[in-house]
Amino acid sequence: MLLAGCAGNVRVMMADLEVQTDAVELTDTPFYPQITDQCGPSALATMLNVAGVDVSPASLKASIYIPGRQGSLQLEMLAATRSRQRIPYTLDPEISAVLSELRSGRPVLVLQNLRTKSAPLWHYAVVVGYLPGEQRFVLRSGDQKRYRVKAAKFLRSWQRADYWAVVVLEPGKVPDNVNPETYLRALAGFESTSDAAAVIVAYVAAVAKWPQNTLAGLGLGNAYYANGQLDLAQQAYAAVLRVDPQDAIVLNNLAQVLYERGSSSEATDVIAMALSAVDVNGPEYRIILQTQQEISQPGNKPAQ
Amino acid sequence: MHINGGGLEMNRVFTRQFVVVAMTLCLVALPLMQAATAAIISTDTAIQLTERVAQVERINAVLARDSVQDALIRLGVDPINATARVGALTDTELQTLEQQLDKLPAGGTGVIEVIGIVAIVLIILELLHVTDFFSEF
């Protein structure tokens, strides 16, 4: 039964909450009272200001509000965060993840469905606390600075929104409790849509935290490459290859950098290694083959 | 060619894989129709294939971007803002939005303050919604 399944998850989360003894409330979290259907801009302004970005709901409206939908989409909330050089990190769909963030001093942006599955009423709020004594969450929500909502009611509204919860992180500060895969996925999005300096700071910290992680190293190399720092890109790729000499994508990118720096013969050797490291029928093969073609064209000047 | 985003852009990899398979099937069909001639794919064709894949990728990304931008403008977003906003979205996000812009949750309606009889009517409506919800399951 679908209803039983839904209620089951909320029951499990209520059990997680029942063992909480200490109250937590981030009272310094700023508050931007919502105007009509602008809960997206208010909630996001709260999150960004906490993360050190001086921005108002009015200025966020241009980035996220859709008049025809009378609201803001989750993906655009994430994109607007990245545009302001902050990393949106999506939490695991667990109330324990939310509590963990609160106890680490970070408020949590959530999507709620305040009505029913068939007639949804979508709403963004910021969770700033949990009070075990009353079994209530404390939210910055709508026009209420301190909206205290019963835990079960909150959980049901959050469940209908597929447990969407996000924290906003500053590049360069990797929290202790993050999952590397999720964090690096967030960084990959950050990579394509933020300014180069912020992306480099983010990846330097990721590599420092997870030195054996080849995705982090690839990201750092790519960040330097995008910023025109080919020497540092080369070093970053080389570092990954010391961990995994067969990483074909890194080999490909290293070959490209070597070629652009004028080391054609070394580039040719490296790209050959890249080709031999992948399945001939795989998707990377043809891309790497193209790199090889570009590198081996006689008289082909390296791109500036 | 420099590979961006590495293995994390899984959608991009799968899209590419799908396009590559489709292209390969098209090319494999040609030699079969010319029974007696060689069945291998020439290097030249392979190069064209790779370039086509990359081109298709680029075209898909551009199309998704345009499609989402148009949709936002139709929904009342200022065109200048719409351009900036699609520029801030990743290829994966653009593909998602291209398909589901009208259906994805748009958070906006907050808790509405009402007074008097309007409140009673709304409460009854809420209860009716709740009743419908439970009776569905």
Contacts between the chains, C-beta under 8 A, distances in Angstrom:
chain1	res1	chain2	res2	distance
A	1	B	137	6.2
A	2	B	137	5.2
A	3	B	134	7.3
A	3	B	137	3.8
A	34	B	110	5.0
A	36	B	110	7.9
A	37	B	108	3.5
A	37	B	109	5.5
A	37	B	110	7.2
A	38	B	108	7.0
A	39	B	107	5.8
A	39	B	108	5.8
A	39	B	109	7.6
A	39	B	110	4.9
A	40	B	107	5.3
A	40	B	108	6.2
A	43	B	107	7.8
A	62	B	78	7.1
A	62	B	81	4.7
A	63	B	81	7.1
A	63	B	84	7.4
A	63	B	85	6.2
A	63	B	88	7.6
A	64	B	85	7.8
A	65	B	77	7.8
A	65	B	108	7.8
A	66	B	72	6.5
A	66	B	75	5.0
A	66	B	76	6.8
A	66	B	77	5.9
A	66	B	106	6.1
A	67	B	75	6.4
A	67	B	76	3.1
A	67	B	77	7.0
A	68	B	74	7.0
A	68	B	75	3.0
A	68	B	76	4.6
A	69	B	75	5.9
A	69	B	102	8.0
A	69	B	106	3.8
A	69	B	108	7.4
A	70	B	106	6.7
A	70	B	108	4.9
A	70	B	109	6.8
A	71	B	105	7.8
A	71	B	106	3.3
A	71	B	107	5.0
A	71	B	108	2.6
A	71	B	109	6.9
A	72	B	106	6.1
A	72	B	107	5.7
A	72	B	108	6.4
A	73	B	97	7.4
A	73	B	101	7.7
A	73	B	104	5.4
A	73	B	105	7.4
A	73	B	106	5.6
A	74	B	104	7.0
A	74	B	105	6.6
A	74	B	107	7.5
A	75	B	89	6.6
A	75	B	93	4.8
A	75	B	96	6.6
A	75	B	97	6.2
A	75	B	104	7.4
A	76	B	85	6.3
A	76	B	88	8.0
A	76	B	89	7.5
A	78	B	93	7.6
A	79	B	85	6.9
A	79	B	88	4.0
A	79	B	89	4.9
A	79	B	90	7.9
A	79	B	93	6.8
A	80	B	85	8.0
A	80	B	88	6.9
A	82	B	88	6.5
A	83	B	88	4.7
A	111	B	105	6.2
A	111	B	107	5.6
A	112	B	107	7.9
A	113	B	105	7.4
A	114	B	109	7.7
A	114	B	111	7.1
A	115	B	126	7.5
A	115	B	129	6.2
A	116	B	129	4.9
A	116	B	130	7.0
A	116	B	132	7.2
A	116	B	133	4.6
A	117	B	133	6.7
A	118	B	129	7.9
A	118	B	132	7.0
A	118	B	133	7.0
A	118	B	136	7.4
A	119	B	129	5.6
A	120	B	105	6.8
A	121	B	109	5.3
A	122	B	105	4.3
A	122	B	106	6.0
A	122	B	107	4.4
A	122	B	108	6.7
A	122	B	109	6.8
A	123	B	107	5.4
A	123	B	108	7.5
A	123	B	109	6.3
A	123	B	110	5.7
A	123	B	111	7.6
A	124	B	107	4.1
A	141	B	110	7.2
A	141	B	111	7.1
A	142	B	110	3.7
A	142	B	111	4.7
A	143	B	110	7.3
A	143	B	111	7.9
A	143	B	113	7.8
A	144	B	111	7.7
A	161	B	105	6.7
A	184	B	8	6.5
A	185	B	8	5.7
A	188	B	5	5.0
A	188	B	6	7.6
A	188	B	8	4.1
A	188	B	9	6.8
A	188	B	90	7.8
A	189	B	90	4.9
A	189	B	93	7.6
A	191	B	4	7.5
A	191	B	5	6.4
A	192	B	4	7.1
A	192	B	5	6.7
A	192	B	90	5.4
A	192	B	91	7.8
A	193	B	87	7.7
A	193	B	88	5.1
A	193	B	89	7.3
A	193	B	90	6.6
A	215	B	6	6.0
A	215	B	7	6.6
A	215	B	8	6.3
A	218	B	6	4.3
A	218	B	7	7.9
A	219	B	6	7.1
A	222	B	2	7.6
A	222	B	4	6.0
A	222	B	5	7.3
A	222	B	6	7.3
A	225	B	2	6.3
A	249	B	3	5.0
A	249	B	6	5.2
A	249	B	7	6.7
A	250	B	6	7.9
A	252	B	1	7.7
A	252	B	2	7.7
A	252	B	3	5.6
A	253	B	2	5.4
A	253	B	3	5.8
A	256	B	1	6.9
A	256	B	2	4.8
A	257	B	2	7.9
A	282	B	17	7.9
A	283	B	13	5.3
A	283	B	16	4.7
A	283	B	17	4.3
A	283	B	20	6.0
A	284	B	3	7.7
A	284	B	13	7.9
A	286	B	20	6.3
A	286	B	46	7.4
A	286	B	49	6.6
A	286	B	50	4.3
A	286	B	53	6.1
A	287	B	1	6.1
A	287	B	3	6.3
A	287	B	16	7.7
A	287	B	50	7.0
A	287	B	53	7.9
A	287	B	54	7.5
A	289	B	46	6.9
A	289	B	47	7.8
A	289	B	50	5.9
A	290	B	1	5.2
A	290	B	47	7.4
A	290	B	50	4.5
A	290	B	51	7.1
A	290	B	54	7.1
A	291	B	1	4.9
A	293	B	47	6.1
A	293	B	50	7.9
A	294	B	1	6.6
